[in-house]
Amino acid sequence: MAVATEPSLAVEIAGMRLQNPVMSASGCFGWGEEYARFYDLNRLGALVGKAVTPVPRPGNPGVRIAETPAGMLNAIGLQNPGADGFFEKILPRVRELTVPIWVNVSANSLEQYVELCERISQAEGVSAIELNLSCPNVGRGGAEFCVTPEAVKHTVSHCKAVCRVPLIPKLSPNTTDIVALARAAEEAGADAVSMINTFVGMAIDIDRRRPVLGNRTGGMSGPAVKPVALRMVYEASAAISIPVIGIGGISTWRDAVEFLMAGAAAVQVGTANFFNPNAIPEVIDGLEAWLREKGISDVREIIGAARVS
């Protein structure tokens, strides 16, 4: 019988010490205002907030969220108050927390990415920048920045040159080779990678004979994407030496354990927050209880444990 211990949940990502490996996922948590009513946000491993863009964005018109079997589609359109609004209204509040604050940065051109990374990375209270590489690149006809390893390497290297905090690209699964993108990010100087972002999907209203979402397509997330996200994390974490933050359908502590065993150094909980506002603390508590039950003294002992030669 395993001997009960008090396990350590602490992990290190790009020189940052996290008290546990469970974070919020950008776009699914706002900046924590709603969830602060349910639990202390200082329990998070890190707070990864909603995307910040150079200028305010009202978001997409029409229906922006649709439920799917075991998941959801969203086409919010990066609604946010812009960089100035972030500095004036959001940062002064969230930097009072004791946990690391990661800012997700989105833009429509390389120049905007670089300018925003430089500006935000200098702000007091910002611990890291998560670089959203799934945005449309206006310089390339609207194609995603993540479409090729060359594009990832080009964008990340330019942003890294001006970034004063760890830079963590968030990779899109809408590619033929996620490992190639992860390697490109590492070669460009990324301190870690977050993966994965949402899959492009859609739903159709058969009575109206029209797409459900006003934007026609949207990002699919939730438990349905977990097996694919898990596979991508497994492959990428074996191919690169920088940490991988696993994202995609994590709803329970068991899901988190799977991602950690696949090679993720930490995880982010996203869509689960919509149907269970206590999802993150439940994942943290469940992970700790499981480690104690198994007599595992340090969560880092299970990272990559499922890899086979």
C-alpha positions as CSV (number, residue, x, y, z in Angstrom):
1,M,0.0,0.0,0.0
2,A,1.3,3.4,-1.0
3,V,2.4,5.7,1.9
4,A,0.5,9.0,2.0
5,T,2.6,12.1,1.5
6,E,2.0,15.8,1.1
7,P,2.9,16.2,-2.5
8,S,4.5,19.2,-4.1
9,L,2.5,20.7,-7.0
10,A,5.0,23.3,-7.9
11,V,6.4,23.5,-11.4
12,E,8.7,25.9,-13.2
13,I,8.0,27.3,-16.6
14,A,10.6,29.6,-18.3
15,G,12.1,30.6,-15.0
16,M,8.6,31.2,-13.4
17,R,7.7,29.2,-10.3
18,L,4.0,28.2,-10.4
19,Q,2.5,26.9,-7.1
20,N,0.7,24.3,-9.2
21,P,0.5,23.4,-12.9
22,V,-3.2,24.4,-13.5
23,M,-4.0,27.7,-15.2
24,S,-6.9,29.4,-16.8
25,A,-7.1,29.3,-20.6
26,S,-7.2,32.6,-22.5
27,G,-10.7,33.6,-23.7
28,C,-12.5,31.2,-21.4
29,F,-12.0,33.0,-18.1
30,G,-12.1,36.8,-18.9
31,W,-9.8,38.2,-16.3
32,G,-11.3,36.2,-13.5
33,E,-14.0,38.7,-12.3
34,E,-16.9,36.2,-12.5
35,Y,-14.9,33.3,-11.0
36,A,-13.6,35.3,-8.0
37,R,-17.1,34.9,-6.6
38,F,-16.6,31.1,-6.4
39,Y,-13.0,30.8,-5.1
40,D,-9.8,32.7,-4.5
41,L,-8.0,33.4,-7.8
42,N,-4.7,33.1,-5.9
43,R,-5.2,29.4,-6.1
44,L,-4.3,29.4,-9.8
45,G,-1.0,28.3,-11.1
46,A,-1.2,31.4,-13.3
47,L,-3.9,33.6,-14.6
48,V,-3.9,33.6,-18.4
49,G,-6.3,36.4,-19.4
50,K,-8.4,37.2,-22.4
51,A,-6.6,38.4,-25.5
52,V,-5.4,42.0,-25.7
53,T,-5.3,43.7,-29.2
54,P,-3.7,47.0,-30.2
55,V,-7.0,48.8,-30.4
56,P,-10.5,48.0,-28.9
57,R,-12.5,45.4,-30.6
58,P,-16.3,45.1,-30.3
59,G,-16.3,41.4,-31.4
60,N,-18.2,39.7,-34.2
61,P,-21.9,40.5,-34.9
62,G,-24.7,37.9,-34.7
63,V,-24.6,34.6,-32.8
64,R,-21.2,34.1,-31.3
65,I,-21.5,30.9,-29.3
66,A,-23.1,27.6,-30.2
67,E,-23.2,24.3,-28.2
68,T,-21.9,21.2,-30.0
69,P,-21.8,17.5,-28.8
70,A,-19.3,17.5,-25.9
71,G,-18.1,21.0,-26.8
72,M,-18.8,24.4,-28.1
73,L,-18.1,26.7,-31.0
74,N,-17.2,30.3,-30.4
75,A,-16.8,33.3,-32.8
76,I,-16.4,36.1,-30.2
77,G,-14.0,38.0,-32.4
78,L,-11.5,38.9,-29.7
79,Q,-13.8,41.4,-28.0
80,N,-11.6,43.5,-25.6
81,P,-10.9,47.1,-24.7
82,G,-7.6,47.3,-26.5
83,A,-4.1,47.9,-25.1
84,D,-5.0,51.2,-23.5
85,G,-8.1,49.8,-21.9
86,F,-6.0,46.9,-20.6
87,F,-3.5,49.2,-19.0
88,E,-6.2,51.5,-17.5
89,K,-8.9,49.1,-16.4
90,I,-7.6,45.6,-16.1
91,L,-3.9,45.5,-15.2
92,P,-4.2,47.7,-12.0
93,R,-6.6,45.1,-10.6
94,V,-5.1,41.8,-11.6
95,R,-1.6,42.7,-10.7
96,E,-2.8,42.7,-7.1
97,L,-3.0,38.9,-7.3
98,T,-0.1,36.9,-6.0
99,V,-0.1,34.5,-9.0
100,P,1.8,35.1,-12.3
101,I,-0.2,37.1,-14.9
102,W,0.2,35.9,-18.5
103,V,-1.2,38.3,-21.1
104,N,-2.4,36.8,-24.4
105,V,-1.5,39.1,-27.3
106,S,-3.3,39.2,-30.6
107,A,-2.7,41.3,-33.7
108,N,-3.3,41.5,-37.4
109,S,0.2,42.2,-38.6
110,L,3.8,41.4,-37.6
111,E,4.4,45.1,-36.8
112,Q,1.4,45.1,-34.4
113,Y,2.6,42.0,-32.7
114,V,6.1,43.4,-32.1
115,E,4.8,46.8,-30.9
116,L,2.3,45.2,-28.5
117,C,4.8,42.6,-27.1
118,E,7.3,45.3,-26.4
119,R,4.8,47.6,-24.7
120,I,3.0,45.0,-22.6
121,S,6.2,43.2,-21.6
122,Q,7.5,46.4,-19.9
123,A,4.4,46.7,-17.7
124,E,4.7,46.1,-14.0
125,G,2.8,42.9,-13.0
126,V,3.1,41.1,-16.3
127,S,4.9,37.8,-15.9
128,A,4.7,36.4,-19.4
129,I,3.2,37.0,-22.9
130,E,1.3,34.2,-24.6
131,L,1.5,34.9,-28.3
132,N,-1.7,34.1,-30.1
133,L,-0.6,32.8,-33.5
134,S,-4.0,31.9,-34.8
135,C,-4.9,35.5,-35.8
136,P,-5.5,36.5,-39.4
137,N,-2.4,38.0,-41.0
138,V,-3.6,41.0,-43.0
139,G,-0.2,41.1,-44.8
140,R,-0.9,37.6,-46.2
141,G,-4.5,38.0,-47.2
142,G,-5.9,37.0,-43.9
143,A,-4.2,33.6,-43.5
144,E,-3.4,32.5,-40.0
145,F,0.1,33.4,-38.7
146,C,0.5,29.8,-37.7
147,V,0.1,28.3,-41.2
148,T,3.8,27.4,-41.8
149,P,6.8,26.8,-39.6
150,E,8.6,29.6,-41.5
151,A,5.8,32.1,-40.5
152,V,5.9,30.9,-36.9
153,K,9.7,31.3,-36.7
154,H,9.6,34.7,-38.4
155,T,6.9,36.1,-36.0
156,V,8.3,34.6,-32.8
157,S,11.8,35.7,-33.5
158,H,10.8,39.3,-34.1
159,C,8.6,39.4,-30.9
160,K,11.3,37.7,-28.8
161,A,13.8,40.4,-29.8
162,V,11.7,43.0,-28.0
163,C,10.0,41.0,-25.3
164,R,11.2,41.5,-21.7
165,V,9.4,38.6,-20.1
166,P,9.1,35.0,-21.2
167,L,7.4,34.6,-24.6
168,I,5.0,31.6,-25.0
169,P,3.5,31.2,-28.5
170,K,0.1,29.5,-28.5
171,L,0.0,27.1,-31.5
172,S,-3.0,26.3,-33.6
173,P,-4.0,22.7,-34.4
174,N,-5.2,23.8,-37.9
175,T,-2.1,22.6,-39.5
176,T,-0.7,19.4,-41.1
177,D,2.3,19.2,-38.7
178,I,2.1,20.6,-35.2
179,V,5.5,19.2,-34.3
180,A,7.1,21.4,-37.1
181,L,5.4,24.5,-35.6
182,A,6.6,23.6,-32.1
183,R,10.2,23.2,-33.4
184,A,10.0,26.4,-35.3
185,A,8.9,28.3,-32.2
186,E,11.7,26.8,-30.2
187,E,14.3,27.6,-32.8
188,A,13.0,31.2,-32.8
189,G,13.7,31.6,-29.1
190,A,10.3,30.8,-27.5
191,D,10.6,30.1,-23.8
192,A,7.7,27.6,-23.9
193,V,4.7,26.8,-26.1
194,S,1.0,26.6,-25.3
195,M,-1.0,24.1,-27.3
196,I,-3.5,23.8,-28.6
197,N,-5.8,26.6,-29.7
198,T,-9.2,25.9,-31.0
199,F,-10.1,23.9,-34.2
200,V,-12.0,25.6,-37.0
201,G,-15.6,24.3,-37.1
202,M,-19.1,25.2,-37.9
203,A,-22.8,24.3,-37.2
204,I,-25.8,24.7,-39.5
205,D,-29.4,25.6,-38.5
206,I,-31.4,23.2,-40.7
207,D,-34.6,25.2,-40.3
208,R,-33.1,28.5,-41.4
209,R,-30.7,26.8,-43.8
210,R,-27.9,29.0,-42.6
211,P,-24.8,28.7,-40.5
212,V,-25.6,29.1,-36.8
213,L,-22.7,31.5,-36.1
214,G,-22.8,35.0,-37.5
215,N,-19.2,34.5,-38.5
216,R,-20.1,31.2,-40.2
217,T,-17.2,29.4,-38.7
218,G,-15.8,29.5,-35.2
219,G,-13.3,27.8,-32.8
220,M,-14.3,24.4,-31.5
221,S,-13.3,23.5,-28.0
222,G,-14.3,21.3,-25.1
223,P,-14.1,17.6,-24.2
224,A,-14.6,16.5,-27.8
225,V,-11.2,17.8,-28.8
226,K,-9.2,16.2,-25.9
227,P,-7.9,13.1,-27.7
228,V,-6.5,15.1,-30.6
229,A,-5.0,17.8,-28.3
230,L,-3.5,15.1,-26.1
231,R,-1.9,13.4,-29.1
232,M,-0.4,16.7,-30.3
233,V,1.0,17.5,-26.9
234,Y,2.5,14.0,-26.7
235,E,4.2,14.4,-30.0
236,A,5.4,18.0,-29.6
237,S,6.8,17.5,-26.0
238,A,8.9,14.6,-27.2
239,A,10.4,16.7,-30.1
240,I,11.3,19.9,-28.3
241,S,13.2,20.8,-25.1
242,I,11.2,23.8,-24.0
243,P,8.1,23.3,-21.8
244,V,4.7,22.5,-23.4
245,I,1.5,23.8,-21.7
246,G,-1.3,21.4,-22.6
247,I,-4.7,22.7,-23.6
248,G,-7.8,21.1,-25.1
249,G,-10.8,19.6,-23.4
250,I,-9.4,19.4,-19.8
251,S,-12.4,19.2,-17.6
252,T,-11.3,17.0,-14.6
253,W,-8.2,16.2,-12.7
254,R,-7.9,12.9,-14.6
255,D,-7.7,14.9,-17.9
256,A,-4.9,17.0,-16.3
257,V,-3.0,13.9,-15.3
258,E,-3.2,12.5,-18.8
259,F,-1.8,15.7,-20.3
260,L,1.0,15.8,-17.7
261,M,1.9,12.1,-18.4
262,A,1.8,12.9,-22.1
263,G,4.6,15.4,-21.5
264,A,2.9,18.7,-20.6
265,A,4.7,20.7,-17.9
266,A,1.4,22.4,-17.0
267,V,-2.1,22.7,-18.3
268,Q,-4.8,25.2,-19.0
269,V,-8.5,24.8,-18.3
270,G,-10.8,26.5,-20.7
271,T,-14.3,25.5,-21.9
272,A,-15.0,23.6,-18.6
273,N,-15.2,26.9,-16.8
274,F,-18.5,27.6,-18.7
275,F,-20.3,24.6,-17.4
276,N,-18.5,24.3,-14.1
277,P,-17.3,27.5,-12.5
278,N,-15.3,25.5,-9.9
279,A,-13.5,23.5,-12.6
280,I,-10.0,24.8,-11.9
281,P,-9.9,24.4,-8.1
282,E,-11.5,20.9,-8.5
283,V,-8.7,20.0,-10.9
284,I,-6.1,21.3,-8.5
285,D,-7.6,19.5,-5.5
286,G,-8.2,16.3,-7.4
287,L,-4.6,16.2,-8.7
288,E,-3.2,16.8,-5.2
289,A,-5.4,14.0,-3.8
290,W,-4.4,11.6,-6.5
291,L,-0.7,12.2,-6.0
292,R,-1.2,11.7,-2.2
293,E,-3.1,8.5,-2.7
294,K,-0.4,7.2,-5.0
295,G,2.4,8.2,-2.7
296,I,3.9,10.5,-5.3
297,S,5.8,13.3,-3.6
298,D,6.3,15.7,-6.5
299,V,4.0,16.3,-9.5
300,R,7.0,16.6,-11.7
301,E,7.6,12.9,-11.3
302,I,4.6,12.2,-13.7
303,I,5.5,14.6,-16.4
304,G,6.2,12.6,-19.5
305,A,5.6,9.3,-17.7
306,A,3.4,7.9,-20.5
307,R,6.1,8.3,-23.1
308,V,7.2,5.0,-24.7
309,S,10.2,4.4,-26.9
